[in-house]
Amino acid sequence: MRHPILLTTLLALLLAGCTTTPRDDEADPRPTAGRWVPHPGIGWQWQLRDRLDTSVDVPVYDIDGFDNPKATVDALHADGRKVICYLSTGAWEDWRPDADAFPEAVVGRSNGWPGERWFDIRRTDVLEPLMAERLDMCRDKGFDAVEPDNMDGHLNETGFPLTADDQLRYNRLIARLAHDRGMSVGLKNDLDQIPELVGDFDFAVNEQCAQYGECASLTPFIEAGKAVFHVEYELPTSRFCAESRRLRLSSLLKKYELGAWREAC
């Protein structure tokens, strides 16, 4: 005769032994069950400026997390759409409502955009709680996923001696914070680290891979059954859409200001 109490205790011990909490610099082994993972080739709209146009007939919207209220996310959900929360997690923006919470010591050189400066991503003691608050905002507004921007500081002149390992550790931290809140998360650009990070992220977001001949670098996401949301700004669609369709990318032509205008492949 089996003993239910003994079996339950043994099962709990086995489960505890099989469960691990990954460090920030390790791949996240947790399954994606219950988390949205967009499939390759899915249609999308990316709008970060101007009044949001909700009339574009696509299943995914990527919009600014600060500028859009919960009511907007709810309305998009009511139309059957998934909604991605755009945040800058790698650079400081002087107009955000929490800008004063970031000490000057973690803010470096300009990233080339007005009012934006790179973070010292080594300082996770400072940045982790602040980013957690931002991701709490995305979760509380009902977003399905997060697009964390400026995630390739190690390739830029940030004012800090960032290494590839620093970037991997920070990117995995952001992915974990999103997953802990039930949201999926996309890897923004950072092409050279895709082999190490494809298991940590649920999709990719890329700018101008066609212009720079880099789109093939994104195939690990496609092979993993994860979408690549791709935008070009300077090439006509005749120059990149055929290749995008072959690679199964979700490609758009947009203007740099990222208003409502779009031309899809």
C-alpha positions as CSV (number, residue, x, y, z in Angstrom):
1,M,0.0,0.0,0.0
2,R,1.3,3.5,-0.9
3,H,1.7,6.1,1.8
4,P,0.3,9.4,0.5
5,I,2.1,11.6,3.0
6,L,5.5,10.0,2.3
7,L,5.0,10.1,-1.4
8,T,4.0,13.8,-1.2
9,T,7.2,14.6,0.8
10,L,9.5,12.7,-1.6
11,L,7.9,14.5,-4.6
12,A,8.3,17.9,-3.0
13,L,12.0,17.1,-2.3
14,L,12.5,15.9,-5.9
15,L,10.9,19.0,-7.3
16,A,13.0,21.3,-5.0
17,G,16.1,19.6,-6.2
18,C,15.2,20.1,-9.9
19,T,14.3,23.8,-9.5
20,T,17.1,26.3,-9.9
21,T,17.2,30.1,-9.9
22,P,19.4,31.3,-12.7
23,R,22.1,33.9,-12.1
24,D,21.8,37.2,-14.0
25,D,24.7,36.0,-16.3
26,E,23.2,32.6,-17.1
27,A,20.5,31.6,-19.6
28,D,17.0,31.4,-18.2
29,P,16.0,27.8,-18.3
30,R,12.3,28.3,-17.5
31,P,9.7,27.3,-20.1
32,T,7.7,29.8,-22.0
33,A,4.4,28.1,-21.2
34,G,1.8,30.7,-20.4
35,R,3.9,33.5,-21.9
36,W,3.2,35.0,-25.3
37,V,5.8,34.1,-27.9
38,P,5.0,35.7,-31.3
39,H,5.6,33.5,-34.3
40,P,7.8,34.3,-37.3
41,G,6.2,36.5,-39.9
42,I,3.4,38.0,-37.7
43,G,2.2,41.4,-38.6
44,W,2.9,44.4,-36.4
45,Q,2.8,48.2,-36.0
46,W,5.4,50.2,-34.2
47,Q,4.3,53.7,-33.2
48,L,6.2,55.8,-30.5
49,R,5.2,59.3,-31.5
50,D,2.0,61.3,-32.1
51,R,-1.6,60.3,-31.3
52,L,-1.9,56.5,-31.5
53,D,-3.6,55.2,-34.7
54,T,-5.4,52.0,-33.7
55,S,-6.9,51.4,-37.1
56,V,-3.9,49.5,-38.5
57,D,-5.2,45.9,-39.0
58,V,-2.4,43.9,-37.5
59,P,-2.2,41.5,-34.5
60,V,0.7,43.2,-32.6
61,Y,1.2,46.9,-31.5
62,D,4.5,48.1,-30.1
63,I,3.8,51.4,-28.3
64,D,5.5,53.7,-25.7
65,G,5.0,52.4,-22.1
66,F,5.0,55.8,-20.4
67,D,2.9,57.7,-22.9
68,N,0.0,55.2,-23.2
69,P,-2.5,54.6,-20.4
70,K,-4.0,51.3,-19.4
71,A,-7.2,52.2,-21.3
72,T,-5.3,52.2,-24.6
73,V,-3.9,48.8,-23.9
74,D,-7.3,47.5,-22.9
75,A,-8.8,48.9,-26.1
76,L,-6.2,47.2,-28.2
77,H,-6.8,43.9,-26.3
78,A,-10.5,44.3,-27.0
79,D,-9.7,44.4,-30.7
80,G,-7.8,41.1,-30.3
81,R,-4.3,42.6,-30.4
82,K,-1.2,41.9,-28.4
83,V,0.6,45.0,-27.0
84,I,4.3,45.5,-26.5
85,C,5.6,48.1,-24.0
86,Y,8.5,50.1,-25.3
87,L,11.0,51.2,-22.7
88,S,14.5,52.5,-22.8
89,T,16.4,50.2,-20.3
90,G,19.9,51.0,-21.5
91,A,19.8,54.8,-21.7
92,W,18.6,57.7,-19.6
93,E,15.9,60.0,-21.1
94,D,15.6,63.4,-19.6
95,W,11.9,63.8,-20.2
96,R,10.6,60.7,-18.4
97,P,8.8,61.2,-15.1
98,D,11.3,59.1,-13.2
99,A,14.4,60.7,-14.8
100,D,15.4,62.3,-11.5
101,A,15.6,58.9,-9.8
102,F,18.7,58.0,-11.7
103,P,21.9,59.3,-10.0
104,E,24.4,61.1,-12.2
105,A,27.0,58.5,-11.5
106,V,25.2,55.9,-13.7
107,V,24.5,58.3,-16.6
108,G,27.2,58.6,-19.3
109,R,27.6,60.0,-22.8
110,S,24.9,60.8,-25.3
111,N,23.7,58.0,-27.5
112,G,23.1,60.4,-30.3
113,W,19.5,61.2,-29.6
114,P,18.5,64.5,-28.0
115,G,18.1,64.1,-24.2
116,E,19.4,60.5,-24.1
117,R,22.5,59.3,-22.4
118,W,23.9,55.8,-21.9
119,F,23.5,54.0,-18.5
120,D,26.4,52.3,-16.7
121,I,24.8,48.9,-16.9
122,R,27.4,47.5,-14.5
123,R,25.6,49.3,-11.7
124,T,22.8,46.8,-11.3
125,D,22.5,47.7,-7.6
126,V,21.1,51.1,-8.8
127,L,19.4,50.1,-12.1
128,E,17.7,46.9,-11.1
129,P,15.1,48.4,-8.7
130,L,14.5,51.3,-11.0
131,M,13.9,49.0,-14.0
132,A,11.7,46.8,-11.9
133,E,9.5,49.8,-11.2
134,R,9.3,50.5,-14.9
135,L,8.4,46.9,-15.7
136,D,5.8,47.0,-12.9
137,M,4.2,49.9,-14.8
138,C,4.1,47.8,-18.0
139,R,2.5,44.9,-16.2
140,D,0.0,47.0,-14.3
141,K,-1.1,48.6,-17.6
142,G,-1.7,45.1,-19.0
143,F,1.0,44.9,-21.6
144,D,1.8,41.5,-23.0
145,A,5.5,42.1,-23.6
146,V,8.3,44.5,-23.3
147,E,10.7,46.0,-25.9
148,P,13.7,47.1,-23.9
149,D,15.8,49.6,-26.0
150,N,19.5,50.6,-26.0
151,M,20.6,47.1,-25.1
152,D,23.9,47.2,-26.9
153,G,25.9,49.8,-25.0
154,H,29.0,47.6,-25.0
155,L,29.4,48.4,-28.7
156,N,29.1,52.1,-28.2
157,E,31.1,55.0,-26.7
158,T,29.1,55.1,-23.4
159,G,31.6,56.8,-21.2
160,F,32.0,53.5,-19.3
161,P,34.3,50.5,-19.9
162,L,31.5,48.1,-20.7
163,T,32.4,44.6,-21.8
164,A,30.4,42.0,-23.7
165,D,30.0,40.1,-20.4
166,D,28.5,43.2,-18.7
167,Q,26.0,43.4,-21.6
168,L,25.0,39.7,-21.4
169,R,24.5,40.0,-17.6
170,Y,22.4,43.1,-17.9
171,N,20.3,41.9,-20.8
172,R,19.5,38.7,-19.0
173,L,18.6,40.7,-15.9
174,I,16.0,42.7,-17.9
175,A,14.7,39.5,-19.5
176,R,14.3,37.9,-16.0
177,L,12.5,41.0,-14.6
178,A,10.0,40.9,-17.5
179,H,9.5,37.2,-17.2
180,D,9.0,37.4,-13.5
181,R,6.1,39.7,-14.2
182,G,4.5,37.4,-16.7
183,M,5.5,39.4,-19.8
184,S,7.5,38.3,-22.8
185,V,10.5,40.3,-23.8
186,G,12.4,41.1,-27.0
187,L,16.1,41.5,-27.7
188,K,16.7,44.9,-29.3
189,N,19.5,44.9,-31.9
190,D,22.6,43.5,-30.1
191,L,23.2,41.1,-33.1
192,D,26.6,39.8,-32.0
193,Q,25.1,38.3,-28.8
194,I,22.1,36.6,-30.4
195,P,23.6,33.1,-30.1
196,E,24.0,33.6,-26.3
197,L,20.7,35.3,-25.8
198,V,18.1,33.7,-28.1
199,G,17.1,31.4,-25.2
200,D,16.5,34.2,-22.8
201,F,14.3,36.3,-25.1
202,D,10.9,35.6,-26.7
203,F,11.4,37.7,-29.9
204,A,13.8,40.2,-31.5
205,V,13.4,43.8,-32.6
206,N,15.8,45.0,-35.2
207,E,16.5,48.3,-37.0
208,Q,18.2,48.4,-40.4
209,C,19.6,44.9,-40.7
210,A,19.0,45.0,-44.4
211,Q,20.8,48.3,-44.9
212,Y,23.8,46.9,-43.2
213,G,23.6,43.4,-44.5
214,E,23.0,41.8,-41.1
215,C,19.5,40.2,-41.4
216,A,20.9,36.6,-41.6
217,S,22.3,37.1,-38.0
218,L,18.7,37.1,-36.8
219,T,17.9,33.6,-38.1
220,P,18.4,31.9,-34.6
221,F,15.2,33.5,-33.5
222,I,13.3,32.4,-36.5
223,E,14.7,28.8,-36.1
224,A,13.5,28.9,-32.5
225,G,10.0,29.8,-33.7
226,K,10.2,33.4,-32.4
227,A,9.3,36.5,-34.4
228,V,11.8,39.1,-35.6
229,F,10.2,42.5,-35.7
230,H,12.3,44.4,-38.3
231,V,12.3,48.1,-39.5
232,E,14.1,49.9,-42.2
233,Y,14.2,53.7,-42.6
234,E,16.3,54.5,-45.6
235,L,15.8,51.6,-48.1
236,P,12.7,51.3,-50.2
237,T,10.7,48.1,-49.7
238,S,11.9,46.9,-53.1
239,R,15.3,46.6,-51.6
240,F,14.5,44.4,-48.6
241,C,11.1,42.9,-48.7
242,A,12.0,39.9,-50.9
243,E,14.8,38.9,-48.5
244,S,12.6,39.6,-45.5
245,R,9.9,37.2,-46.8
246,R,12.6,34.6,-47.5
247,L,13.9,34.9,-43.9
248,R,10.3,35.2,-42.5
249,L,11.0,38.5,-40.8
250,S,8.1,40.8,-39.8
251,S,9.4,43.8,-41.8
252,L,8.2,47.4,-42.1
253,L,9.4,50.6,-43.7
254,K,9.1,53.5,-41.2
255,K,10.2,57.1,-40.8
256,Y,12.7,57.8,-38.1
257,E,10.2,59.7,-35.9
258,L,8.2,56.4,-35.6
259,G,4.8,58.0,-36.1
260,A,1.8,56.1,-37.5
261,W,3.0,55.9,-41.1
262,R,4.2,52.5,-42.2
263,E,4.7,50.4,-45.3
264,A,4.7,46.6,-44.7
265,C,6.3,43.9,-46.7
